[in-house]
Amino acid sequence: MKRNLTTKYILIFIILTAMLLCVGGCNNNTTVPNEIELSLKNDTLTPTGITLIITNNSSTYDFVYGADYGIETYTNEQWQEVPALNDHVVFTIAYIIHPNSSKDFKIDWNYIYGELPQGDYRIVKKFNKVEAFDDISDVISSQVLYYYFSID
């Protein structure tokens, strides 16, 4: 009888420890996949630019982003930054996309990168998650999204 009681206490201890570890490992700063998405606006991809649609699927958070972006190319089985042809300035501006809404993000890379040759590419774009309709400097989390495309 005493042995069964000890086994029960050990089992309860293991269960409680596992529950505490699970709760302790959780946090509210995780980003739910697909809260923010990039997609192609119909027929806008050219060797000198693209228009992406930024969609905020969240019902509770704003996403803040800037005018900056990067372009990478897939070469020798790895992603490499496309080198800029010209010096350029990116204005520091914050765009806000509110919950359950979309905005166009037009990119004309001709001056910076020129006409892209045939190949596989991706746009690199950073977003900050903030409380909806609140101070945009209180960033909950940041994430980088990629939009993959090919120039034929």
N, C-alpha and C positions, 0 to 999 in steps of 0.2 A: 504494500500500500504506500509506504514511504517513498519507494522508488518511483511509482506512478506520479506522485505529487511533485517530486523533483523534476521529472521529465516535463510535466505541465508548466512549471515555473520557467524552465529553460526555453520551452517553446514560446511562451508569452514574451519572454525577454527578447528572443530573436525577432519575433513579429514586431514588437514595439521599436526595436533598434532599426529595423528595415523601414518602418513607417517614418521615423525621425530622419533618417538619411534621405528618403525620398522628398519629404517636405523641405528639408534644409537645402536640397539641391535645386529646388524650383525657385524661380524669381519672376518678377513682373516685367523684366526688361527684355524678354525674348521677343523676337519678331515672328509673327505668324507668317508662314509662307504665303506669298501672293497677296499680302496686304497692299503692296505697291507693285505695279507691273509696267513693263515697256512693251509696246507692240508697234508694228509698222502701220502708218497711215497708207491707205491704198495707193499704189503706183507712184510713190514718192522717192524710191531709191534710185539714185543715179551715181555715176562715178565721182561726182563732186558734192553730194549731199543727200540728206534723208530727212523725213519728218516722222518723228516717233510720237505715239500717243502714250502719255503717262496717265495711268489709271490708279486712283486710290480706292481700293476695295474695302478699306476699314470704315466702320460706322462710328468710330470714336476718336480717331487720331488724324491730325494734319500731317503732311509731309512737306518738308522745306528742301529746296534744291537751288542751285545756282546756274549760271550760264555756262559754266565750265563742263568739259567732257574730255575724254581721251579716246583714241582709236588704237587698237592693237591688231596685229596680223598674226596668223598662225603660220609659222615658218619653222622648219626643222623640228617638228613635233612639239613646239612650245609657243606660247603667246609672247609676242614682243611688241613694245610700243612703236608705233609708226613715228619716225622722226619728223619734226616740223621743218618745213622748208623756209619759213620766215618767222622772225620774231613777232610776237603778238601779245596783245593785252586782253585779259578777260575782265570785264566789269564785275565788281563785287556787288551782287544784287541777290536778294532772296525772293524766290517765287514760292508761293504757298498753294498747295493743292488740298482742298478741304475733303472731308469724308464723302465717300460715294460720289466722286466726280472725276472728270478727265480733263486733260489739257494737252494741246499740241506742243511739241518741242521741236522746232525746226533747226536743223544744223546745216550750215553751208561751210564745208571744210576746204573749199577750193584754195583760198588764200593761205591757210595754214599748212595743209598737206598736199595740195594740188589734186590732180585727177588720180584717183586710186587705180592701180593696175589690177588685172585679174587676180583674184585670190579670195581667201576667207578672212573675215574681219569681225571685230566686235567693238561696239560702243561701250565705254566704261563711264558710268554715271553714279554719283554719290547722292544719297538722300538721308535727311535727318527726320526722325519721328518725334513729334511733339504733341502735347495735349491740344485737342481741337479748340480753336478760337482763344488760345492762351498765349503767353509769352514765348516767342519762337526761340529764345536763347536757352530755354530749359529743355535741352535735348534728352529724350528718353533713351534712344539708341540711334546708331548710324548703320547704314548698310550700303553696299555697292551692288548695283545691278548691271547686268550685261545684256546687250542686244546683239545677237549673232546674225551676220549676213554675208553674202557672197557677191562679188562683182564678177560677172561672166564676160 
